[in-house]
Amino acid sequence: MSPSAVSHAVRLVEERIGQPLFARTTRSVALTEAGQTLVATAGPALEDIAERVERIRAIKGRASGLLRLNTSRLALTLALLPVLTAMAERYPDVTVEIFIDERLTDIVGEGFDAGVRLGEMIAQDMVTVRLTPPFRTAIVASPAYIGRNGKPKNLADLANHNCIGYRLLRSGALYRWDLLEDGKDVSVATRGTAIVSDSMAARDLALAGVGLAYAFEPLLRADIAAGRLVEILHDTSVEEPGLFLYFPRRAAMAPKLRAFIDTAQEIGRASSRTPGRSKNLEVNLRTITS
């Protein structure tokens, strides 16, 4: 729309409501209180209309539209790549936008259809779909680093090694490594010459021989098997619940999200039937309740 058409449309709405929606000056335009209320009230209704239109389209043919997912790089690597490949073939009218985000974002407030995170990080009022089985953490180092510095003998010995740190984006704090000691959960503060905000970056630095990296074992499995990395203190690793797709209950009716869920479920079932793959990979839809 042209600026003049927008201005005319706004004036018509303001006349209809009997209140100004925008506070205008020569330098800025901002919503008034009435304008903010209108946006907050009309927004969900407009989203509902858009979803219903998509359902009607799906009845006549294929799912369509923009599906916005908020995910971590970890989730993209471990869970989403095969689903996205299948979606591109089966639903060419659905565009999946992947927003890589290491924070805990409010997916509803930020306009995302769904998110992907570790199960323990998801709000309890969300509907979830399992994308991976549970997996454990691992501490690794390159053979070159071990050749120069040796292996830590216990958790206390980590203080004598160059540990690659992880910065939490929301709080800004350094992540304390979650580990087991004598069967009990402990949080270990580490120090070193490098700090990252991404697990894959920690892996890359470990491969380069910088220091010890703490990451999820599936990210490191191929490097460990090939001898590029060596796992250290295996008995101290903890198990994480795995990765889940999550979304508000009402969003599950949108055909584009339903298509994504169905594709993920089918891939999960196929993977569970593949020799050597965990049966836990089958995707299950469940509602988390408090």
C-alpha positions in Angstrom: 0.0 0.0 0.0 1.1 3.5 -0.6 1.7 5.9 2.4 -1.3 7.9 1.4 -3.5 4.8 1.3 -2.3 3.7 4.8 -3.0 7.2 6.2 -6.5 7.1 4.8 -7.2 3.6 6.2 -5.9 4.7 9.6 -8.1 7.8 9.6 -11.2 5.7 8.8 -10.5 3.4 11.7 -9.8 6.3 14.1 -13.1 7.9 13.0 -14.9 4.6 13.5 -13.5 4.1 17.0 -13.6 7.8 18.0 -10.1 7.9 19.3 -6.6 8.5 17.8 -4.6 5.4 17.3 -1.3 7.2 16.7 0.5 10.0 18.5 2.1 12.0 15.7 4.9 14.6 15.8 7.1 16.0 13.1 9.8 13.5 14.1 8.0 10.4 15.2 4.8 8.3 15.1 3.9 6.0 18.0 0.8 4.1 19.1 -1.5 5.7 21.6 -2.9 3.7 24.5 -6.0 3.1 22.4 -3.8 2.0 19.5 -1.9 -0.5 21.7 -5.2 -1.9 23.0 -6.5 -2.4 19.5 -3.3 -4.2 18.4 -3.4 -6.5 21.4 -7.1 -7.3 20.9 -7.1 -7.6 17.1 -3.8 -9.4 16.7 -4.9 -12.9 18.0 -8.2 -12.6 16.1 -6.3 -11.9 12.8 -4.0 -14.8 13.5 -7.0 -17.1 14.0 -8.5 -15.9 10.7 -5.2 -16.6 8.9 -5.1 -20.1 10.5 -8.6 -20.9 9.4 -7.9 -19.8 5.9 -4.9 -22.1 5.8 -7.1 -25.0 7.0 -9.5 -24.3 4.1 -6.7 -24.3 1.7 -5.4 -27.6 3.1 -8.8 -29.2 2.6 -8.5 -28.5 -1.1 -4.8 -29.3 -1.5 -1.5 -29.0 0.2 -0.5 -27.2 3.4 1.0 -23.7 2.6 2.4 -20.6 4.2 5.4 -19.5 6.3 6.3 -21.7 9.3 8.5 -19.9 11.7 10.6 -22.0 14.1 12.8 -20.7 16.9 15.6 -23.2 17.5 19.2 -23.6 18.7 22.0 -24.6 16.4 22.2 -27.9 18.3 18.6 -28.7 17.5 19.1 -27.9 13.8 22.1 -30.3 13.7 20.7 -33.1 15.8 17.0 -33.1 14.9 15.8 -30.9 12.2 17.8 -31.5 9.1 16.1 -34.7 8.0 12.6 -33.2 8.7 13.4 -30.1 6.7 14.7 -32.2 3.8 11.5 -34.2 3.7 9.3 -31.1 4.1 10.9 -29.5 1.0 9.9 -32.5 -1.0 6.4 -33.1 0.4 5.2 -29.6 1.0 6.7 -27.2 -1.5 4.1 -24.5 -0.6 5.3 -24.4 3.0 8.4 -22.2 3.7 10.1 -23.1 6.9 12.0 -20.1 8.5 14.7 -21.3 10.9 15.7 -18.6 13.5 18.8 -19.8 15.3 18.6 -18.5 18.8 20.5 -19.7 21.9 18.3 -17.8 24.3 15.0 -18.9 25.9 12.7 -16.8 23.7 9.0 -16.3 24.2 7.9 -17.9 20.9 4.3 -16.6 21.2 5.3 -13.1 22.0 8.0 -13.1 19.2 5.6 -14.4 16.6 7.0 -17.9 16.1 4.8 -20.9 15.3 6.9 -23.3 17.3 10.3 -23.8 19.0 12.8 -26.6 19.6 14.6 -27.0 22.9 15.7 -29.5 25.5 12.7 -30.9 27.3 13.8 -29.4 30.7 13.8 -25.9 29.2 10.2 -25.9 27.9 7.3 -24.1 29.7 4.7 -26.6 31.1 1.8 -25.1 29.3 3.2 -26.0 25.9 2.3 -29.1 23.8 5.5 -31.0 22.9 6.6 -33.5 20.3 9.8 -35.6 21.0 12.3 -35.2 18.2 15.3 -37.2 19.7 15.8 -39.8 22.4 17.6 -38.7 25.6 21.3 -38.2 25.2 24.2 -37.7 27.6 26.9 -35.0 27.9 30.6 -35.6 27.3 34.0 -34.0 28.1 36.4 -34.3 25.2 39.9 -33.2 24.1 42.1 -33.8 21.1 44.9 -36.3 21.1 47.3 -33.4 20.7 46.0 -31.6 23.8 46.2 -34.8 25.8 49.7 -35.4 24.6 50.8 -32.0 25.9 48.8 -31.8 29.1 47.6 -35.4 30.0 44.1 -36.3 31.1 42.3 -35.0 34.2 42.1 -37.8 36.7 38.9 -36.5 38.5 36.6 -33.5 38.6 38.9 -31.6 40.9 41.7 -32.0 38.4 39.7 -30.0 35.8 41.0 -26.9 37.6 44.4 -27.7 36.2 43.2 -27.8 32.6 42.3 -25.3 29.9 38.5 -25.7 29.8 36.5 -24.1 27.0 33.8 -22.0 28.7 30.2 -21.4 27.6 28.5 -18.0 28.0 24.8 -18.0 28.8 23.2 -15.4 26.5 20.2 -14.6 28.7 22.0 -14.1 32.0 25.5 -13.4 30.7 26.9 -15.8 33.3 29.4 -18.6 32.5 27.8 -22.0 32.4 28.9 -24.4 35.2 29.4 -27.9 33.8 26.6 -30.3 35.0 28.4 -33.6 35.9 28.1 -36.5 38.3 30.4 -37.2 41.2 29.9 -40.3 43.3 26.5 -40.6 41.7 25.4 -37.1 42.7 24.7 -34.1 40.5 27.4 -31.4 40.8 28.0 -28.1 39.0 31.6 -27.5 38.2 33.0 -24.0 37.6 35.8 -24.1 34.9 38.3 -21.6 33.6 40.3 -21.4 30.4 41.5 -19.2 27.5 38.4 -19.4 25.3 34.7 -18.8 25.9 32.0 -19.6 23.3 28.2 -19.3 23.1 27.7 -22.3 20.8 28.3 -26.0 21.3 29.6 -26.5 17.8 32.2 -23.8 18.4 33.4 -25.6 21.6 33.8 -28.8 19.5 35.8 -26.9 16.8 38.1 -25.5 19.4 38.6 -28.9 21.0 39.5 -30.4 17.6 42.1 -27.6 17.2 43.7 -28.6 20.5 42.8 -25.5 22.4 41.4 -27.3 25.5 38.7 -29.5 27.0 35.2 -29.1 25.6 31.9 -30.0 27.3 29.0 -30.8 24.9 26.3 -33.3 24.0 27.7 -36.7 23.0 25.7 -36.9 19.7 27.6 -33.8 18.4 30.9 -35.5 19.3 30.2 -39.1 18.4 31.7 -39.2 14.9 34.8 -37.4 16.1 35.3 -39.8 19.0 34.8 -42.8 16.8 37.3 -41.5 14.3 39.9 -40.7 17.0 39.8 -37.0 16.4 38.6 -36.5 19.9 39.0 -38.5 23.1 36.3 -38.7 25.7 37.4 -38.0 29.3 35.9 -38.8 32.7 33.1 -40.8 31.0 31.5 -41.8 34.3 30.8 -38.2 35.2 28.5 -37.5 32.3 24.8 -36.8 32.9 21.8 -37.6 30.7 19.6 -34.9 29.2 15.9 -35.5 28.3 16.4 -34.9 24.5 15.0 -32.3 22.1 11.4 -31.5 21.7 9.3 -29.4 19.3 6.9 -27.3 21.3 4.1 -24.9 20.6 0.8 -23.5 22.2 -2.1 -25.9 22.0 -4.1 -23.8 19.5 -1.2 -23.7 17.0 -1.4 -27.5 16.5 -4.5 -27.0 14.2 -2.6 -25.0 11.7 -2.0 -27.2 8.6 1.6 -26.0 8.1 2.5 -27.0 11.6 0.5 -30.2 11.4 2.4 -31.1 8.2 5.7 -30.6 10.1 4.6 -32.7 13.0 3.4 -35.5 10.8 6.7 -35.5 8.9 8.7 -35.6 12.1 6.7 -38.5 13.4 7.1 -40.4 10.2 10.9 -39.9 10.1 11.0 -40.9 13.8 9.2 -44.2 13.1 11.4 -44.9 10.1 14.6 -44.2 12.2 13.4 -46.5 15.0 13.1 -49.3 12.5 16.7 -48.8 11.2 19.2 -51.3 12.6 21.4 -49.7 15.2 19.1 -46.8 15.9 17.3 -46.3 19.2 13.6 -47.1 19.3 13.2 -44.1 21.5 13.6 -41.9 18.4 9.9 -42.4 17.6 8.2 -39.1 18.1 5.3 -38.9 20.6 2.9 -36.1 20.9 2.1 -35.2 24.5 0.8 -32.3 26.6 2.9 -31.1 29.5 0.7 -30.3 32.5 1.7 -28.7 35.8 
